Amino acid sequence: MSLRTIWFTPVHHRNYDHMPASVWIRCLQLFPYLEERGVRCEVNDPDADGDICVFVRWQDDHAYEVAQQQKRKGRRIVFDLCVNYFDETGLFEGGYGSPAERVKECRRMVDVADVVTCASGYITRRASDFHPWAVYLPDSIDSRHFRFGKPERDFQRQKLRAIWCGISVKLGELEPILPLLCHHSIPLIVISDQKSPLSMNYRFMRWSYEVFPRQIVSGEVCVAPRRVDNPYDLGHSLFKIGVFMSEGIPAIASPVPSYSEVLGDIQGGMLCQSVEEWDMALDKAIRDRDTLTAWGRQAWEGMRRYYTDHIADQYVALFKQLCSHGGKDEG
């Protein structure tokens, strides 16, 4: 069964360094794998031949208009969500969050969609409250790009290095654990778009798509503290820790549901619900290098199920089901 897909995104170029990461994670990096499976992929071309239209990170008035036009042409509409825009949170410091306007746009796109695909189980459960067909398609790790492996000898270093990656406006997520890193004499590496002040010194690495896979193996433990007291943060995908784990870096993280999913199944690190648990986890990493090494192996092995090569099969299965059984309006 040959399939033709048109992907609509808010960017019109292919420079991964200058677009939201979610666009290449949930769209562009999938294309080679989908094409290998006979699924043709076009981008931002409403006049292209297509069976299915996928909207990724685009939900404004123009997106809604395009979605309606494509549906009138008989095409199936997939609305992809990597952020929980079902619950209004306002904007957090740094300008991110789920304001009322985004919630309104999201629910309007959900109404026109035949299926809603979601980057986390949490978002999928919320989407199910508004649409009869919501599907969890995890963020994937492109193993052809993220191809390095952590040398196990690094876990025997005298000083372990903590490593974090994210946009600079979210650097403050690290502040609650910085006193612990200082206490345990653990240096910090930050991979980000720009250097911003923190209450401890750190080594800054400027993020770029090409060098990111090699940057990952500069640390021995990925740290991912994050708030879990609001529906925006609870909806985050597994990618932030998963990309490190895929190269054999254990993760110590807050109990975001998607982090719990991978760490609960894979055992490639620890979940921490309090400062005391963070302290114990960091102490364990320092004192028990055999366990740290085992975590690294488990992380690398366990993340294979999230390789893009496997997740692409889930997309193809969904697309075939969508074309065979119709959309929301056809029951």
C-alpha positions in Angstrom: 0.0 0.0 0.0 1.6 3.2 -1.2 1.0 6.3 1.0 1.6 10.0 0.3 1.9 12.4 3.3 2.1 16.1 3.5 3.7 17.5 6.6 2.9 21.1 7.7 5.3 22.8 10.1 5.9 26.5 11.1 9.4 26.5 9.4 10.2 26.4 5.7 13.9 25.3 5.8 15.9 22.2 6.8 18.5 23.8 9.1 18.0 21.9 12.3 20.0 24.5 14.3 17.4 27.2 13.6 14.1 25.5 14.3 12.2 24.1 17.3 13.8 20.8 18.2 10.4 19.2 18.1 10.1 19.8 14.4 13.1 17.7 13.5 12.4 15.2 16.2 8.7 14.6 15.3 8.9 15.3 11.6 12.1 15.7 9.6 14.2 12.9 11.1 11.4 10.5 10.3 11.4 11.0 6.6 14.3 8.7 5.5 12.7 5.9 7.5 9.2 6.5 6.2 10.5 6.8 2.6 12.2 3.4 3.0 8.8 2.0 4.0 7.1 3.4 0.9 5.7 6.5 2.5 6.3 9.6 0.4 6.8 12.8 2.4 6.3 16.4 1.3 6.6 19.5 3.4 4.4 22.6 3.5 3.0 22.1 0.0 -0.8 22.2 0.1 -1.0 21.5 -3.6 1.0 18.2 -3.4 -0.7 14.9 -3.9 -1.4 13.4 -0.5 -3.5 10.9 1.3 -2.6 12.2 4.8 -1.7 15.7 6.2 0.3 15.9 9.4 0.4 19.2 11.3 3.5 19.5 13.6 3.9 22.5 15.9 1.6 24.5 13.7 -1.9 25.4 15.0 -2.6 29.1 14.4 -5.4 30.6 12.3 -3.6 29.8 9.0 -2.9 26.2 10.1 -6.6 25.7 10.9 -7.6 27.2 7.5 -5.1 24.9 5.7 -6.4 21.9 7.6 -10.0 22.6 6.6 -9.0 23.0 3.0 -7.1 19.7 3.0 -10.0 17.9 4.6 -12.3 19.2 1.9 -10.0 17.6 -0.6 -10.7 14.2 1.2 -7.4 14.0 2.9 -7.0 12.6 6.4 -5.8 15.1 9.0 -3.3 14.2 11.7 -2.7 16.8 14.5 0.5 16.1 16.3 1.1 17.4 19.8 4.4 17.5 21.7 3.1 19.9 24.3 0.1 19.7 26.5 -2.0 22.6 25.2 -5.2 21.2 26.7 -4.7 22.8 30.1 -4.1 26.5 30.5 -1.1 27.4 32.6 -0.2 30.9 31.4 3.4 31.6 30.7 6.2 30.7 33.0 9.4 32.7 33.5 11.2 32.4 30.2 8.1 32.7 28.0 7.0 29.1 27.7 3.8 27.4 28.9 0.2 27.0 27.8 -1.6 30.4 27.5 -5.3 30.6 26.8 -4.7 31.4 23.1 -2.7 28.2 22.5 -5.4 26.2 24.3 -8.1 27.6 22.0 -6.0 26.9 18.9 -5.2 23.4 20.0 -8.8 22.4 20.7 -9.9 23.9 17.3 -7.3 21.8 15.5 -8.4 18.7 17.5 -11.9 19.2 16.2 -10.8 19.1 12.6 -8.4 16.2 13.0 -9.1 12.6 12.2 -6.5 11.4 14.7 -4.4 13.2 17.3 -0.8 11.9 17.8 1.0 12.7 21.0 4.6 12.8 22.2 3.8 11.4 25.7 1.3 9.2 27.4 0.2 12.1 29.6 -0.7 14.3 26.6 -2.4 11.2 25.0 -4.6 10.8 28.1 -5.6 14.5 28.0 -6.2 14.3 24.2 -8.6 11.4 24.7 -10.8 13.7 26.7 -11.4 15.8 23.6 -11.0 13.3 20.7 -12.1 9.7 20.1 -8.8 8.7 18.5 -5.6 9.8 20.3 -2.4 7.8 19.8 0.8 7.8 21.7 3.8 7.9 19.3 6.9 8.5 21.4 9.7 10.8 20.4 12.3 8.8 18.7 16.1 8.6 18.7 17.8 8.5 15.2 20.5 5.9 15.8 22.1 6.8 12.5 22.9 10.2 13.9 23.1 9.5 17.7 25.6 6.8 17.0 28.3 7.2 19.7 28.6 5.0 22.8 29.9 6.0 26.2 33.2 4.3 27.0 32.7 2.4 30.2 36.1 3.4 31.5 34.8 6.9 31.9 32.6 5.8 34.7 35.8 5.2 36.7 36.8 8.8 36.5 37.8 10.4 39.8 35.3 13.2 39.2 32.1 12.3 37.5 30.7 15.0 35.3 26.9 15.8 35.3 25.5 16.9 32.0 22.3 18.7 31.0 20.9 19.9 27.7 18.1 22.4 27.0 17.2 25.9 25.9 18.8 28.6 28.0 15.5 30.0 29.2 15.0 26.7 31.1 18.4 26.6 32.7 16.9 27.6 36.0 15.5 24.0 36.3 18.9 23.1 37.5 19.1 25.5 40.4 17.5 23.1 43.1 20.2 20.5 42.6 23.2 22.8 42.2 24.0 22.9 45.9 24.1 19.1 45.7 26.5 19.1 42.8 28.7 21.5 44.7 28.6 19.4 47.8 29.6 16.2 46.0 32.2 18.1 43.9 30.5 17.1 40.6 31.3 19.5 37.8 28.5 20.5 35.4 28.4 20.5 31.7 25.6 22.5 30.0 24.7 22.1 26.3 22.5 25.0 25.2 21.9 27.7 22.7 23.6 30.4 24.8 25.4 30.7 28.2 23.3 32.1 31.0 24.1 32.7 34.6 23.8 30.0 37.2 24.6 29.9 40.9 27.6 27.7 40.2 30.3 27.6 37.5 29.8 25.2 34.7 31.3 24.2 31.3 29.3 25.6 28.4 28.9 23.8 25.1 27.0 25.5 22.3 24.3 23.2 20.9 24.3 22.3 17.3 22.7 19.3 15.6 25.8 18.0 14.0 28.0 18.0 17.1 25.3 17.1 19.7 25.9 13.3 19.5 29.5 13.7 20.4 28.8 16.3 23.1 26.5 13.8 24.9 29.4 11.5 25.8 31.3 14.3 27.5 29.4 13.6 30.8 28.9 10.5 32.9 25.4 11.2 34.3 22.5 13.1 32.7 20.7 15.3 35.3 17.1 16.3 34.5 15.4 18.0 37.3 12.0 19.4 36.3 8.8 20.7 38.0 6.0 18.2 38.2 3.4 20.5 39.8 1.7 21.6 36.6 0.2 20.0 33.5 2.6 21.6 31.1 5.7 20.0 32.5 3.9 16.8 33.2 3.3 16.5 29.4 7.0 16.5 28.4 8.3 13.7 26.2 11.1 11.3 27.0 13.6 12.9 24.6 15.5 15.1 27.0 16.8 12.0 28.9 16.3 9.4 26.2 18.8 10.9 23.8 21.5 10.7 26.5 20.5 7.2 27.5 20.7 6.1 23.9 24.4 6.7 24.0 24.9 4.9 27.3 24.7 7.9 29.7 22.6 7.1 32.8 19.9 9.6 33.8 18.9 10.9 37.2 15.6 12.7 36.8 12.5 14.1 38.3 9.4 11.9 38.0 7.9 13.4 34.9 5.6 10.6 33.6 7.6 10.1 30.4 10.9 9.9 32.4 9.2 7.4 34.7 8.2 5.4 31.6 11.8 4.9 30.4 13.6 4.7 33.7 10.9 2.4 35.2 11.2 0.0 32.3 14.9 0.3 31.5 16.5 0.9 34.9 19.1 3.1 33.3 19.3 5.5 36.2 17.1 6.9 39.0 14.0 8.9 39.6 14.1 11.5 42.4 11.0 13.1 44.0 12.8 15.2 46.6 16.1 17.0 47.2 16.9 14.2 49.7 16.5 11.6 46.9 18.6 13.6 44.5 21.3 13.7 47.2 21.1 9.9 47.6 21.2 9.3 43.9 24.2 11.4 43.3 26.0 9.9 46.2 25.2 6.4 44.9 26.6 7.3 41.4 29.8 8.5 43.0 30.3 5.6 45.5 29.0 2.7 43.4 30.7 2.8 40.1 29.7 -0.8 39.2 26.0 0.2 39.5 26.7 3.4 37.4 28.3 1.3 34.7 25.4 -1.1 34.8 23.0 1.8 34.4 24.8 2.9 31.3 24.5 -0.5 29.7 20.8 -0.8 30.6 20.2 2.7 29.2 21.9 1.9 25.9 20.1 -1.4 25.5 16.7 -0.3 26.6 16.5 2.8 24.4 16.7 0.7 21.3 12.9 0.3 21.4 12.7 4.1 20.9 15.0 4.2 17.8 13.4 6.0 14.9 13.7 2.8 12.9 11.1 1.2 15.2 8.9 4.2 15.8 8.6 4.7 12.0 6.8 1.3 11.9 4.3 2.7 14.3 3.7 5.7 12.1 3.2 3.5 9.0 0.8 1.2 10.9 -1.3 4.3 12.0 -1.3 5.8 8.5 -2.5 2.6 7.0 -5.2 2.2 9.6 -6.3 5.8 9.0 -6.6 5.4 5.3 -8.3 2.0 5.6 -10.9 2.8 8.3 -11.5 6.4 7.7 -11.4 9.4 10.0 -13.4 10.7 12.9 -16.4 11.8 10.9 -16.8 8.3 9.4 -16.8 6.5 12.7 
